[in-house]
Each structure stands twice: as structure tokens, then as C-alpha cells.
Amino acid sequence: MNLLSSRLQLFCLAAAAVMLLVLTLQWSTMERRSAVLESYGAAAEIAGMLGLSDLALSTEARYTRHPAASDRVVPFMDHPCAIEHFPSGSFFRPVQP
Amino acid sequence: MILRHSFQRQLNLLDYALGSLTRKKTKNFGMVIVFSLVIFLFSSLLLLSRGLSELATEVLQHAPDITVQQLSAGRQVALRADAAAQLENIFGIRSVTSRIWGYYFDEGNGANYTVVGLDVTPSELPGISAEARAGHWPKNGEMQGVVLSAGVRRTMGLGDRRSFSLFRPDLELVSFTTKGVFDNRTAPVTADMMLVSLAAARNLFGMEEDQITDLLVSVGNPRETETIAGKIAERLPGVRVLTRNQILKTYNVVFGWRSGFGSICLLASLTAFAILAYDKASGLSKEDVREVAILKVLGWQTADVMAVRFWESALVSLTAFFLGYSLAWVHLLWGQGALFQPLLLGWSVLRPELHLVPPILAEDILLIVAITVLPYLCATVVPAWRSSVVRADTVV
């Protein structure tokens, strides 16, 4: 007795193709990951050597360039009526004192 | 035999659910697309945050044990150079290094550079590989040598030229000569950096001879870091003492997926989707009611109709999950998180390339399923029940 109708067979084939694609993607990820982790090692050595405390991701404001060396009032101290206005400020959560 | 019968029954119900989905393909296709987009958005942000957190943890575990900065009226100000001498007799401190660092705003292109002035002695530092850098470091007291990132050179438009000039606060020009370029692999921490000697940084920023920006303290026993930090704070009034643990904690919080923009964006999209899913699934059309009534006449039970509806929801949500989650990986691996990069980098002129490959964690996948797939399945239970309890005699 045939367990699967033609529609189910098609569905299983599509599901298998999707799984194959997902596995290929994950394999590609693992391959890239080793190279990226190696580059992190090089960055870590420089950070240790120069005593760096922050990542150079966003350079638009000092509190997003150096979030670890800032405190929560920094975004508002550029002038007496300053409000936080840099776009990256919405990505970086205020630092706990 | 019973098991086989039960399995065959579920296969038949799945087959029927597939047919049912195909009959209403426009509605279901739209649902899969919207659902995939929500899962893509959520997964992308989660993977990006995971990648950034891992980058911060891996790189900043080598941050200084303790950084000491002077504060005045809530702002960081210069520290007196003799502060280092006041710390040297604290038991447990291995070394104290003076440093000057600050920002240099390039009016020509609007870029902010981070200038670090440090007397580097690589031979005294074990574990520093030659591959991490190119060229050589500025020598102690050297006034013109600078090591900078390829991004800074590109932004300044130096091309093949090795020399360039920067303005001191009194508008006098100071010349620098490129002695080396940071390896591209170190870009996560050096993308905007110029490394010069302590004397050159003092000259560039127009600081007094006895002024420095901060002190880097190396501690012999990491367990004593907090105690030593407390002693430093007592000995130097008004200073901010920053330990490596505080730095790592800060970055764990900064890139937490629950924080800032991510939460607002995700909450809004998830709520909108939950409303859409409930609305779509609860809108019983005449055809739906008629279909259930005919099935009841043919001998289907309420449980069978519920099972079909469950299979429909599971197929829609799992298809959307695989589509959205895979797209999120493609977005991060090949697109470098292009959707969130403008927000992360903001108005920065220097834009470091992000090569993030976060780990594949079961907890992340479970979190995505729990926040997206499960609510959808729950949202469709009530409409499924309503459609399955239709009395055949009231319709047919």
C-alpha cells in the first residue's frame, strides 16, 4: 500500500530540498566562522597591547565610540539643553552606572 | 498495526491540509511572506546582537585590568602624570602605563579619528604576534611616526602619500609620517585609530608636560582587581576606575537583543503580526463553514478538523521560519547586516566593515520559535475550534 500521495511526495521532496539548503548554509557559516574567530584573536592582541576598552564600530559620538568609558549623562552634556540625537544612540543602550 | 494506522491517518490529514492550503494560495502565500519578514527581522537582530556580543567578549577580554580616568564636573579631564607614582606602591599592581588619547575631528571630511598616544615597547609584551600589524610602532619620543588604519588613510585621501598634517588647537600644523598600517583583521578596534608616541599626542592636543589622559593598570592576580580598584579610588580623589569586568558587562548589556531600538521594533512588528494572524485565521468565510459541514456529513469528527487546521498552521509557520531564519543568515553573512548597519553606524564617516559570524546556538533557535511560531499556533487555536464545531445540519 502506498503511504504517500503524489502531493505528499512532492511536499517531502520540497522539504528535503529546504533542509539541504539550510545544511549548506550552516556548513558555509561554520567555515567562515573559523576565519572570523582568528581575526578576533588579532584584534584582541592589539586591544591588550594598547589598552583599548571599546570597539570602533560607531564613530559619530563619543558615547557610542566609547560606551564602556562613558556614563549615562554623557549623551546630554554637549550643551546645557542637549538632547540625545545621534542615530546610533538608539542601538546602544544607556550604560548602567 | 495501530501505530501504522495512526501514522497513515496523520499523513492523510497532512495531505488534506496541503490541498486546503493550495486552494487558498493567495491568502496563505501572503501570510507566509509577512510571517517570514517578521521572523527575518527578529532573527537578523538576534544574530547581529549575538555576533557583536561575541566580538566584544573575544576582543575585550584583553582590555586593561583597570583604567583610571580623572573626572571634573561629570566630564573627563586630564590626569596629572605623577598620579602613576602614587599607585605604584599599592600591593598587587604589576605595572602602571600612562596614556594620552582623544578625538581629532577632521573638518575636511567630517570624520572623527581616535588618536592614541602610548610609548609602546612590543618586545616587553609577550604573546603579540607579528601578523597583527604591518610596519613598525612609533618609537618612544618620536614626534612624527604614526601607525593608522587603512580606513583612516582612505578617508584622508592619502593614496600612496606617507606624510600628512594635522592641526593643533592653536592651528599650528603638525606633520606625521606613516610608519605602519594596522592589519585589517584588527579593524574592530582600530578602524578609526592613529597610534603615535606619548610625546607626539601631547604635542598634537596641546597638553601640558605633566598631563595625561588615563592610566592603564595591570594587576598581578585578577581576583584582587576589585580590591585594588577600590584602593585606587581612595588614593586618587575624583577618579573613575574602570575594570575589565565592567567593560565586558557594559558590552553584554549594550548589544543585548532586549535593548533600545531592537525591542521597540520587534515588539511593534510581533504585535502587528499577532493581530494579523488572529484576524486572518478567525475570519471564517462561507466556503470554510461549508467545507467543514460537508466533512462532518462525510463522517469527520471535530478532532479531525482541528488536526487539519493544526497542520495548516504548522506548515505555514514552519515554512516561514525556515525562510525567515535562512534569510537572516544570508543577510548577516553576505550582506554584512546591511539593514541594521546604517542605524549602528549612524552618521559615522568612517565605516568599518563588519564580518560577524555568530555561533549557531540551540537556545537562539528555540527563542525564535518560542517568540514567533508558538504564538501563531496559539493564535490559530480558537479560530480552528470555532470552525470545527460547525453543525452540519445548519449549513448543508
HADDOCK unambig.tbl for C-alpha pairs under 7 A between the chains (distance, minus, plus):
assign (segid A and resid 3 and name CA) (segid B and resid 8 and name CA) 6.56 0.50 0.50
assign (segid A and resid 7 and name CA) (segid B and resid 15 and name CA) 6.86 0.50 0.50
assign (segid A and resid 8 and name CA) (segid B and resid 15 and name CA) 5.93 0.50 0.50
assign (segid A and resid 22 and name CA) (segid B and resid 326 and name CA) 6.73 0.50 0.50
assign (segid A and resid 29 and name CA) (segid B and resid 357 and name CA) 6.79 0.50 0.50
assign (segid A and resid 32 and name CA) (segid B and resid 357 and name CA) 6.98 0.50 0.50
assign (segid A and resid 33 and name CA) (segid B and resid 357 and name CA) 5.37 0.50 0.50
assign (segid A and resid 36 and name CA) (segid B and resid 355 and name CA) 6.94 0.50 0.50
assign (segid A and resid 36 and name CA) (segid B and resid 357 and name CA) 6.86 0.50 0.50
assign (segid A and resid 39 and name CA) (segid B and resid 185 and name CA) 4.85 0.50 0.50
assign (segid A and resid 39 and name CA) (segid B and resid 186 and name CA) 6.85 0.50 0.50
assign (segid A and resid 40 and name CA) (segid B and resid 55 and name CA) 6.82 0.50 0.50
assign (segid A and resid 40 and name CA) (segid B and resid 58 and name CA) 6.49 0.50 0.50
assign (segid A and resid 40 and name CA) (segid B and resid 59 and name CA) 5.96 0.50 0.50
assign (segid A and resid 41 and name CA) (segid B and resid 59 and name CA) 6.90 0.50 0.50
assign (segid A and resid 42 and name CA) (segid B and resid 132 and name CA) 5.20 0.50 0.50
assign (segid A and resid 42 and name CA) (segid B and resid 185 and name CA) 6.29 0.50 0.50
assign (segid A and resid 42 and name CA) (segid B and resid 186 and name CA) 5.79 0.50 0.50
assign (segid A and resid 43 and name CA) (segid B and resid 59 and name CA) 6.05 0.50 0.50
assign (segid A and resid 43 and name CA) (segid B and resid 185 and name CA) 6.36 0.50 0.50
assign (segid A and resid 43 and name CA) (segid B and resid 186 and name CA) 3.99 0.50 0.50
assign (segid A and resid 43 and name CA) (segid B and resid 188 and name CA) 6.69 0.50 0.50
assign (segid A and resid 43 and name CA) (segid B and resid 189 and name CA) 6.43 0.50 0.50
assign (segid A and resid 44 and name CA) (segid B and resid 58 and name CA) 6.86 0.50 0.50
assign (segid A and resid 44 and name CA) (segid B and resid 59 and name CA) 4.11 0.50 0.50
assign (segid A and resid 44 and name CA) (segid B and resid 60 and name CA) 6.41 0.50 0.50
assign (segid A and resid 44 and name CA) (segid B and resid 62 and name CA) 5.80 0.50 0.50
assign (segid A and resid 45 and name CA) (segid B and resid 62 and name CA) 6.99 0.50 0.50
assign (segid A and resid 45 and name CA) (segid B and resid 128 and name CA) 6.01 0.50 0.50
assign (segid A and resid 47 and name CA) (segid B and resid 59 and name CA) 6.90 0.50 0.50
assign (segid A and resid 47 and name CA) (segid B and resid 60 and name CA) 6.82 0.50 0.50
assign (segid A and resid 47 and name CA) (segid B and resid 62 and name CA) 6.10 0.50 0.50
assign (segid A and resid 47 and name CA) (segid B and resid 63 and name CA) 5.87 0.50 0.50
assign (segid A and resid 47 and name CA) (segid B and resid 189 and name CA) 6.86 0.50 0.50
assign (segid A and resid 48 and name CA) (segid B and resid 62 and name CA) 4.54 0.50 0.50
assign (segid A and resid 48 and name CA) (segid B and resid 63 and name CA) 5.24 0.50 0.50
assign (segid A and resid 48 and name CA) (segid B and resid 64 and name CA) 6.48 0.50 0.50
assign (segid A and resid 51 and name CA) (segid B and resid 63 and name CA) 5.50 0.50 0.50
assign (segid A and resid 51 and name CA) (segid B and resid 64 and name CA) 5.02 0.50 0.50
assign (segid A and resid 51 and name CA) (segid B and resid 216 and name CA) 6.67 0.50 0.50
assign (segid A and resid 52 and name CA) (segid B and resid 63 and name CA) 5.65 0.50 0.50
assign (segid A and resid 53 and name CA) (segid B and resid 60 and name CA) 6.59 0.50 0.50
assign (segid A and resid 53 and name CA) (segid B and resid 63 and name CA) 5.41 0.50 0.50
assign (segid A and resid 53 and name CA) (segid B and resid 247 and name CA) 6.84 0.50 0.50
assign (segid A and resid 54 and name CA) (segid B and resid 189 and name CA) 6.86 0.50 0.50
assign (segid A and resid 55 and name CA) (segid B and resid 56 and name CA) 6.96 0.50 0.50
assign (segid A and resid 55 and name CA) (segid B and resid 188 and name CA) 5.69 0.50 0.50
assign (segid A and resid 55 and name CA) (segid B and resid 189 and name CA) 4.81 0.50 0.50
assign (segid A and resid 56 and name CA) (segid B and resid 188 and name CA) 5.50 0.50 0.50
assign (segid A and resid 56 and name CA) (segid B and resid 189 and name CA) 4.79 0.50 0.50
assign (segid A and resid 56 and name CA) (segid B and resid 190 and name CA) 6.31 0.50 0.50
assign (segid A and resid 56 and name CA) (segid B and resid 191 and name CA) 5.85 0.50 0.50
assign (segid A and resid 56 and name CA) (segid B and resid 192 and name CA) 6.59 0.50 0.50
assign (segid A and resid 57 and name CA) (segid B and resid 188 and name CA) 6.69 0.50 0.50
assign (segid A and resid 57 and name CA) (segid B and resid 345 and name CA) 6.55 0.50 0.50
assign (segid A and resid 57 and name CA) (segid B and resid 352 and name CA) 6.49 0.50 0.50
assign (segid A and resid 58 and name CA) (segid B and resid 344 and name CA) 6.58 0.50 0.50
assign (segid A and resid 58 and name CA) (segid B and resid 345 and name CA) 4.63 0.50 0.50
assign (segid A and resid 58 and name CA) (segid B and resid 346 and name CA) 6.91 0.50 0.50
assign (segid A and resid 58 and name CA) (segid B and resid 348 and name CA) 6.10 0.50 0.50
assign (segid A and resid 59 and name CA) (segid B and resid 112 and name CA) 6.29 0.50 0.50
assign (segid A and resid 59 and name CA) (segid B and resid 348 and name CA) 5.18 0.50 0.50
assign (segid A and resid 59 and name CA) (segid B and resid 350 and name CA) 6.88 0.50 0.50
assign (segid A and resid 60 and name CA) (segid B and resid 346 and name CA) 6.69 0.50 0.50
assign (segid A and resid 60 and name CA) (segid B and resid 347 and name CA) 5.64 0.50 0.50
assign (segid A and resid 60 and name CA) (segid B and resid 348 and name CA) 4.42 0.50 0.50
assign (segid A and resid 68 and name CA) (segid B and resid 247 and name CA) 5.26 0.50 0.50
assign (segid A and resid 68 and name CA) (segid B and resid 250 and name CA) 5.94 0.50 0.50
assign (segid A and resid 86 and name CA) (segid B and resid 346 and name CA) 6.75 0.50 0.50
assign (segid A and resid 87 and name CA) (segid B and resid 343 and name CA) 5.86 0.50 0.50
assign (segid A and resid 87 and name CA) (segid B and resid 346 and name CA) 4.82 0.50 0.50
assign (segid A and resid 88 and name CA) (segid B and resid 343 and name CA) 5.42 0.50 0.50
assign (segid A and resid 88 and name CA) (segid B and resid 344 and name CA) 4.93 0.50 0.50
assign (segid A and resid 88 and name CA) (segid B and resid 345 and name CA) 5.92 0.50 0.50
assign (segid A and resid 88 and name CA) (segid B and resid 346 and name CA) 4.83 0.50 0.50
assign (segid A and resid 90 and name CA) (segid B and resid 260 and name CA) 5.57 0.50 0.50
assign (segid A and resid 90 and name CA) (segid B and resid 261 and name CA) 5.31 0.50 0.50
assign (segid A and resid 91 and name CA) (segid B and resid 260 and name CA) 5.51 0.50 0.50
assign (segid A and resid 91 and name CA) (segid B and resid 261 and name CA) 5.54 0.50 0.50
assign (segid A and resid 91 and name CA) (segid B and resid 343 and name CA) 6.98 0.50 0.50
assign (segid A and resid 91 and name CA) (segid B and resid 344 and name CA) 6.06 0.50 0.50
assign (segid A and resid 92 and name CA) (segid B and resid 254 and name CA) 5.27 0.50 0.50
assign (segid A and resid 92 and name CA) (segid B and resid 255 and name CA) 6.93 0.50 0.50
assign (segid A and resid 92 and name CA) (segid B and resid 260 and name CA) 6.64 0.50 0.50
assign (segid A and resid 93 and name CA) (segid B and resid 254 and name CA) 4.97 0.50 0.50
assign (segid A and resid 93 and name CA) (segid B and resid 259 and name CA) 5.92 0.50 0.50
assign (segid A and resid 93 and name CA) (segid B and resid 260 and name CA) 5.55 0.50 0.50
assign (segid A and resid 95 and name CA) (segid B and resid 250 and name CA) 6.41 0.50 0.50
